């Protein structure tokens, strides 16, 4: 008798094989799975071009609809075999606060085969209302040209210049004509126009077993951009590399790849590499001592490669640019799209960040709980495991706010479901956490299991909501569930449909305390080219995947965030963590640096990665504490907690093949050290939350490079081992095991106070400091005031009514100032003015609290919290009492500890129990 063979067995074997291949790549990054520039035709072509190879010139210059417009043409071809390039449309628009936008596209009146893709829903709708309507332009002759150039006003002291022949566009200072930023100064501009395929045309590209049909032929764009008076350039995440971007071409640079922007699922990525990772933000900043900061942003979601060109790269070109103290040239190359670029003139680093976020949006204001500590693992096994982990945090007096569940909590990797054997009572589980002020996060990825019994797949199929393959069929790729399809998130209708899935009715087993994690949304496709979706897959409106690839995860993040807003009827701020990101992602939630590894180099590279994300808008970011892959040695884990406590997003996470590593598993002493690091974060939550509000209103990141606060100090420009948290704290990581000493550079002319001991150190010099296991070097800047909460609770939610401590660090003038922002921590009512924002100033022996809320007479939000301790660093002892006004009462001044529950420190001047309301105006004067 023939054996009874299960017909699904071959499918399961195939799935097992694919997973085995996929997971085997986890053990080491396999470089050969991903394309190099030489294997990427558009990159190879662009890199091969010589300076001055562009022959474009501008004609028909005019003012139209408040913008400077022109046609960009080329001379007639020298040979009849050469294609005649059709004129391109050039538009230069000027916006308030020093922003210039330059667009170059094919002329739709000349019947291109299709409309080139322009990335929608990234530029804020209100940005267009800041346009300055140009009325006229001036002409002048520049750089000895035979013909004129057109000049328009940008802002006070700045002009934009369109050089007609050869074509070039730049922004300059009006006084002295010194350039700030330029495009095509080296004549490397190239724009491959769409074509209709003719017989004999072979446009297919092949990589490994995959073929890209490229139905419209090569369509890449490339050009050079120069940053004048720049000592370094920064930005263009995501790469595990130095903060200041190193040259990728030029004398002394050996066989380097460009910085790649192409969202990919990269396992166990290596540090110190220009290889592109999970997200892409094509925004670069130049900074130098001579002038300050400028920025350049190319709104383009196709694959991009960017060269930073080392000094002397163009030595044989014969091009002479105006003299500049430190020009840095770059080469930008993209596979598709249009030229849609933004010039930001600065001149300060915070100005450039504000200008960029005025275009792409300010970072969202997070819920307070999400700025605290998160505990995650792939995977907490079941409800009993969840309950045990939760109780152990309490047993060991370690606060935390969020417990995370990875993919194994679902029913067969079907998102929005629960494994009812392992998690039979998900609502009860979440409610138990909520009773302690805690929350839960579950994972929802974009791949939908192709299972006819799965309601989500049936609905998406019937509505035609999936991305299509090149033949027009639903694209079928492989991911965690096996055979999967992907919602077409470019389509607003589909995003709206997706957002409805997060309602309490649709997401059965969810509660208002549940928030979301979007992983694998690059998108990751295990059997796709470079572990992602084919470039010739088709989206809404006939857009090819190649044109929007880097924005797919952005639209997925957007739809998920909108879903949580809808779930709460518009009253609840969402929390969504996304792995993939693009420009504008800061409006929708947090990101992290992906699948890092438990080693010291990865701890170190987390700092430049997070600094870069913050500079480019993504302030709510962090790295997996402890490293996702591998088992960290205990010292590394402790050091990672000590550093991670200062990340904007503070989460521990680990792969399922690693040993359990909750903080109480490494002996009492190490538990104490990790507990202390987490307590530091909780004590500083009022300061962090105030900084998140600053980011929400200005774009200035929570975690900052030193040069953002000290922009003229060259010693800070390439320092990516230390960073600022706001303007008041400087933190230096420890990145090597068994270190006894660390060299720490403290910038500026004022002193710094050790955060733990209060000891004063001189600014403007490098200190060799003893390092203990207890902490990493961290300092409060003289002249600042930091708010804290010193009572330890189980979660941040339980700290809501606790009193505050103010730590005043006096400068050489015996003065200091700081701020404190408070709202309800969860709703959008702050947008209507329901918040407290205090400004503290200490001067002439008097501390004053005043309101920064417009129309402060209106009380839309109140707090009964008081300030129970005021610590003053740098004040000579003497005063015994202080007078509190307007209540006309006295408070005692004594010597007390800097921290209530920590090791020994020198006693510091302390006003005990002034008990002044945090929401009121008052003064406290030393007597």
ZAKOLNU-843020 format. One record per residue (C-alpha): y, z, x. Coordinates in steps of 0.001 Angstrom, whole numbers, plus 500000, padded with zeros to 6 digits. Layout:
N
YZX;...
This chain:
927
500000500000500000;503420499081501314;505641502056502132;508379502926499683;511496502138501759;514835503516500620;517115500458500257;520089502474501546;518327503286504826;519581500219506783;523143501008505662;522776504627506764;521405503536510118;524366501217510609;526733504003509680;524991506370512091;525258503791514869;528955503275514253;529619507013514213;527588507482517386;529609504797519133;532837506269517778;532051509850518731;530774508851522160;534234507557522891;535534511038522177;534090512290525443;536476510158527473;539305507759526866;537941504223527205;540748502094528559;538808498881528045;538854499361524250;542591498682524201;544642495673525220;546817495547528292;550012493510528504;548109490722530265;545648490666527354;548524490550524857;549935486999524910;553438487789523620;553867490539526222;552535488386529038;554869485517528064;557929487762527841;557244489424531171;556885486064532867;560391484890531927;563023484821534633;566548486173534257;569000483685532771;566211481690531123;567950481926527737;570346479084527030;571618480326523672;575293480046522830;577300481179519794;579153478772517483;580883478924514091;582120482454514692;583723483931511574;584275487058509494;582034487035506428;581444489942504036;583156492304506435;580952491373509413;581255489130512456;578893486168511998;577839483200514128;575136480608514640;573109480885517836;572110477477519167;570414475965522168;571260472722523974;569182469706522860;565757469624524531;565591467702527769;562224466195526852;561083464716523517;557912466794523888;559904470021523615;560507471614520200;564054471632518898;564933475251518212;566681475704514876;569930477708514842;569591481445514360;571891483553512203;573829486294514003;575553489178512204;577426492090513770;578481494948511473;580400498101512350;579882501509510728;581663504812510817;581185507258513684;580453504689516373;577486502666515103;577162498893515606;574394496903513914;573329493488515207;570905491305513218;569456487957514311;567093486014512055;565974482543511136;568252480663508748;566593480699505275;568474477482504371;566450475649507032;563158476269505177;561115478435507530;557433478691506478;558058482197505152;560614484989505286;560300487120508376;559607490776507655;562461493280507546;561292496904507461;562256498419504075;562969502031503111;563850503252506602;567636502850506691;569228505302504278;570693503607501181;573917505546501675;574298504293505242;575632500975503966;578528502790502302;579784503787505764;580355500164506768;583778499333508147;584787496010506631;586084493889509472;589144491824508598;589688489947511828;588527489438515382;590383488794518604;589453486335521302;589646486765525032;588041485314528117;585568487633529836;583717487508533141;585390484231534165;583850482238531297;585246478826530485;585282479634526759;586358482563524620;584561485698523480;585132487464520167;586171491122520113;586117493544517146;587070497180516636;584234499745516650;585887503168516823;588868504731518508;588580503691522130;585630501308521648;585148497596520966;582226495237520454;582221491889522250;580334488735521274;580248486557524352;579828482972523147;578400481125526146;576125482393527503;575239484482524463;575606488205525017;576725491148522904;577952494469524188;579982497556523371;582712498623525784;585403501221526182;588750499742525220;590556501444528075;589302499915531305;586819497567529545;583891499604530907;580629498640529231;578460501148527387;575502499109526072;574665495421526216;572062492980524881;571081489807526760;573207490473529843;570313489083531902;569575486114529660;566031487156528730;566488486643524971;563700484646523333;562947484138519638;559730482309518717;560263480689515330;557653480477512583;555870477156512324;553581475248509997;550211474671511578;549568471079512620;546272469428513420;545169470435516873;547183473681516968;545065476544518248;546920479753517520;543952482096517313;543920485152519561;540684486860520516;540075490345521817;536472491435522296;534615490437519105;537763490128516948;539714486987516114;543286486959514840;543992483689512992;547816483900513367;548590481472510511;552273481088511479;551813480791515203;553531482840517902;556533484694516425;557540487182519095;561039488263520085;562196489646523410;565520490530525028;567021492764527679;569154495822526954;571312497547529576;572516501162529535;575642501526531647;576538504664533602;573052506034532872;571077508060535383;567955508131533210;566637506779529914;564575508734527377;562876508289524028;560560505594522559;557679507933521632;554785508297521597;553472508481525146;551938511254527226;554371510756530077;557398512245531779;560477512995529689;562771510797531783;561147507376531520;560000506045534864;560405502361535810;557517500098534852;558665497050536860;560638496486540005;560462497197543738;558012499966544527;556374499878541096;552735498875541415;550911497150538560;552364499269535770;552026498625532072;555110498591529831;555625501494527451;553615500420524445;554576501158520835;551502500460518711;550110503231516532;546503503857517568;543760506439517124;543364507409520776;540725509990521671;541333512466524453;544324510563525725;545233510860529373;548512512338530557;551121510510532626;550524507142530989;552790504577529254;549966503798526808;551009503995523159;549566506773521006;549715507666517308;553345506989516438;556220504700517328;559981505212517299;561774502286518991;564862504331519866;566009504865523464;568793507006524869;570568506612528176;572275509599529762;574322510060532890;576902512361534394;579606509697534686;580000508912530985;577507510781528829;574996509390526349;574378506154524467;571515504971522290;569756501789521182;567409501421518177;565411498346517162;564230498545513549;560966496650513920;557470497819512902;555397495246514803;553750496013518119;556394496543520769;556254496733524549;559206498027526564;559787497735530294;562113500088532123;563282497942535014;563667499618538366;566707499152540568;566581495765542290;564250494134539780;566727491232539419;567732490933543055;566985487215543134;568540486353539771;572075485729540986;573461487580537942;576398489830538741;577183492391536065;580360494463536131;580178497333538572;578579500402537065;577752503792538505;574155503778537312;573095500923535044;569522500950533762;568072497677532481;565226497472529979;563173494655528467;562176494917524785;559309492748523485;557900492624519945;555161490539518361;557003489750515113;559852490730512798;563556490115513281;566280491452515530;567733494409513618;569312496614516252;571719499529516330;574054500508519168;575089504175519274;578107504856521485;577851508645521736;579506509790523956;577681513142523874;573913513615523462;574343515385520125;576661512564518994;573948509963519628;571316511970517750;573729512376514811;574453508637514855;570752507769514842;569937510176512011;572913508886510022;570926505629509890;567340506880509481;567911510245507794;568191513897508694;565033515956509260;563775517564506066;564454521264505600;560999522851505850;559671525734503825;559993528965505768;556219529595505839;555622526281507608;557789527348510569;555408530262511250;551897530246512774;549088527956511497;545353528446512107;543183525299512041;539735524116513079;537470521161512422;536052522819510335;536040526224508702;532554525999507250;532812527496503784;534606530055501646;532877532939503418;534107531623506785;537647531301505391;537565534846504044;536205536214507314;538849534483509457;541586535654507111;540426539284507210;540036539237511004;543721538346511402;544568541456509398;542045543602511261;543633542628514590;547227542936513340;547958539238513970;550217537509511459;549585533980510294;550798531887507372;548518528881506908;544761528269507075;543669524631507365;540581522736506172;539493519510507872;537354516676506444;534159518674505968;535577520549502975;535312517394500837;532421515983498844;531129513316501239;534550512507502746;535969511670499321;539520512975499473;540904515086496614;537396516567496162;535579519700497301;532053520256498548;531038522466495635;528195524065497618;530434525195500482;533623525637498454;532535526444494882;535756528309493960;538641526616495792;541356527912493475;540185531501493816;540039531044497610;543648529819497706;544854532538495358;543378535218497632;545399533821500517;548500533549498345;548216537250497453;549045537944501114;551850535397501163;549639532806502868;548987529142502186;546274526551502706;546385522954503952;543717520334503259;543330516930504814;543897513660502921;543436510481504962;544226506886503900;540684505481504021;539064505594500581;535277505664500407;533931502452498880;531693504149496343;531535502856492775;530964506411491539;534217507590493188;537001507433490603;539740506845493182;537978503785494609;537223502380491157;540847502728490115;542272501249493318;539854498313493102;540583497559489451;544337497682490021;544191495526493172;545801498271495238;543972497757498541;545175495929501641;543539492468501761;541813490738504616;542940487326505859;540896485637503122;542475487674500312;539539490041499664;539862493825499722;539792494803503371;536617496736504193;536636498824507360;534720501813508656;535998505346508964;534720508862508296;533227508068504849;531598504858506121;532672501694504299;536307502240503347;539362500482502002;543029501308502469;545802501512499841;548646499079500460;551397501617500984;554056498959501549;554083498435497776;556359501019496041;554165500842492924;551125501877494945;553033504673496672;554030505987493251;550393505772492080;549243507646495171;551837510373494698;550445511149491237;547088512088492789;548552515357494085;549282516820490671;547369519983489832;545655518038487067;544502515163489275;543698517152492422;541109519390490814;540775522677492639;544259522600494111;546977525200493517;550736525381494168;549863527136497470;548046524069498824;549762521591501135;548611518422502861;547627516974506227;547643513173506703;545391512220509613;543962508851510738;546941507016509199;547755504675512094;545529503415510330;542295504259512136;539443501783511570;536372502538513679;535118498927513707;538533497264513837;540265495683516831;541533498510519040;540218500970516422;542749499809513837;543345497241511118;543312493508512004;546762492039512497;546108489215510035;545282491573507143;547627491028504188;549992493394502406;552322493310499416;554444490171499355;552230488285501818;553348490455504742;550881490401507605;549693493686509003;551035492702512425;554562492845510972;554394496406509595;551589498061511537;553697500831513060;555144501771509654;551865502023507694;551479505729508421;555161506259507609;554731504874504086;551572506947503635;553435510081504752;556275509198502365;553967508784499377;552154512046500092;555400513964500478;556727512476497241;553491513569495565;554052517213496478;557656517014495264;556412515617491940;553723518302491738;556421520962491831;558674519131489350;561191518547492119;561621522265492811;559224522799495727;559870521511499248;556797519638500469;554886520339503641;552950517350504968;551748517012508552;551227513404509681;549632512043512832;551193508568512606;554950508225512386;557855505801512570;561632506004512466;562540507960509352;559370510064509295;561559513106509905;562582512938506240;559020513623505061;557567516395507183;556042517375510496;554009515577513155;551886516698516077;550860515104519350;547316514335518262;543968514801519943;544892516513523189;542524518222525607;542087521788526838;543431521390530359;546551522446532252;547961518924532595;547879518519528818;549667521835528385;552383520581530703;552753517132529120;553175518690525674;556755519617526603;558100516118527409;556196514768524389;557789517275521986;561221516931523608;561026513159523168;560034513512519518;562976515840518920;565450513486520594;564286510669518306;564606512578515040;561159514230514783;562233517809515392;559363519391513410;556641518698515952;554129520485518133;550892520156520084;547489521642519271;547539525070520900;544502525410523152;543803521683523194;541766519868520534;538928518725522827;537057520986525197;536830524717525682;539918526217527294;539496528863529933;540940532125528688;544034532079530910;544906528566529727;544524529586526091;546797532602526559;549427530522528366;549242527926525593;549915530571522933;552821531883524991;554327528402525215;553318527231521730;555167530165520188;558333528206521001;557129524813519686;558918523870516457;555463523381514856;553086526147515961;549409525458515180;546116526173516931;543419523535516352;540011522666517816;537242520053517632;534005520997515843;532010520683519077;534085523396520764;533329527102520806;535156529223518258;538455530380519712;540265532570517234;542576534957519131;540258538011518857;537265536379520593;538368536805524233;538448540546524790;540991543138523722;543470542473526540;543653538740525808;543818539419522085;546799541647522835;548499538888524846;547985536259522139;549037538705519439;552206539400521399;552992535673521667;552549535224517917;554659538327517244;557410536788519373;557448533770517080;557594535927513961;560419538049515375;562394534866516120;561742533201512744;565328533859511511;566626532059514600;564148529176514232;564936528779510535;568666528691511316;567959525928513858;565922523950511334;568953524049509040;571134522803511895;568677519929512395;568709519252508646;572510518871508630;573181517285512041;569934515797513375;570210517960516503;566658519079517364;565330522633517375;563710522172520807;566102520444523214;566239519163526768;568408521253529055;570865518381529436;571622518380525719;573350521736526263;574442521026529858;575192517276529809;577026517198533160;574423519113535162;572344516532537044;569752519158537953;568715519207534287;568349515449533758;564708515110534835;563580518692534192;560765518547531640;559051521845532454;561813523925530856;563572523453527525;566116524975525210;565338526406521783;568667525855520095;571666526574522282;570669530162523040;567138530321524505;565734528737527656;561946528695528075;559948527739531170;556227527158530770;553527528219533213;551366525151533839;549065526297536659;546345528913536686;546669532214538535;550339531733539270;552164534707540815;555652533185541053;557647530510539237;560851528705540155;563200528598537193;566515526754537163;569110528460534962;571981526014534348;575637526641533658;578274528984535000;577331531960532812;574541534498533174;571165534564531471;569248537605530172;565476537897530402;564258537764526806;561712540525527345;563481542943529698;567186542200529275;567628541823533050;570601539584533895;570266536487536108;573024534319537537;573468530820536111;573773527582538053;570956528416540453;567173528368540837;565417531734540773;561993532474542204;560564534928539714;557437537020539633;555110535934536830;552877538343534942;550111537656532460;552223539209529712;554703536427529154;556244533192530364;559848533054531606;562297533006528691;566000533797528710;568897534302526321;572092532544527306;575161534684527852;577708534127525094;575146533864522285;573913536014519418;570315535682518198;569040537071514867;565552538610514764;563212540437512397;561315543130514237;558933544474511585;555512542874511776;553842541803508535;550794539764507612;552865536630506953;556443535377506973;556500535563503182;556011539323503361;559004539607505733;561462538204503206;563184541533502436;562945543051505908;566117543989507790;567559542020510687;568292542764514327;571129541022516171;570846540572519944;574278539979521486;574273538564525022;577772538921526436;579298536376528783;581765537051531579;584572537372528993;582539539992527095;582268537583524174;579429535950522218;578763534104518980;575842532979516857;574752532029513361;572220533034510723;571088530833507846;569139532225504867;567965530654501617;564994531190499299;562721529529501870;561019527158499464;563140525328496870;565785522595496997;568471524882495571;570096525105498996;571313521550498369;573466522938495549;574926525629497798;572385528402497169;572278529848500673;573850532353503034;575262531091506330;576878533698508553;578950533293511699;578865536254514077;581563536609516742;581811539393519306;585138539601521116;587455542383522344;584844545014521572;584515543952517938;581701542181516074;582786540131513048;580634538527510358;582136535714508264;580744533080505918;580252529423506806;579418528476503207;582013526169501611;583587527843498583;582200531139499806;583533532888496728;580693531400494691;577464533376495011;574551531046494263;572110532903496491;572075536597497337;570101538854499637;569779542611499744;568788542505503427;570777544521505924;571201544518509669;569455547630510971;569953547210514728;572544545563516917;571655545221520595;574347544395523134;573329542988526539;575803542975529400;578071545735528096;578909548628530370;577851551893528813;580531554119527469;581155553864523721;579308556439521636;580358555323518182;581375552226516265;583602551896513205;582312549735510357;584875548075508102;585632547678505236;583333550639504417;585229552850506916;582162554610508256;580847555289511710;577569554327513345;576081555843516479;575724553870519691;572836554858521948;570499553445524570;567325552053523065;564492549577523689;565088545834523599;561785545431521700;560305548193519579;556592547544520153;556408546192523667;556074547331527223;558741549120529151;562200547634529561;565470549106530734;567287550821527838;569976548673526271;573110549467524282;572121549710520620;573953550340517367;571298551997515222;571295551664511477;574674550111510849;572959548851507654;575652546283506944;574686543741504249;573716540461505832;575516538538503086;578898540285503380;581997539993505522;582426542992507829;583521544097511273;582050546643513677;584418547892516375;583385549903519403;585325553157519648;
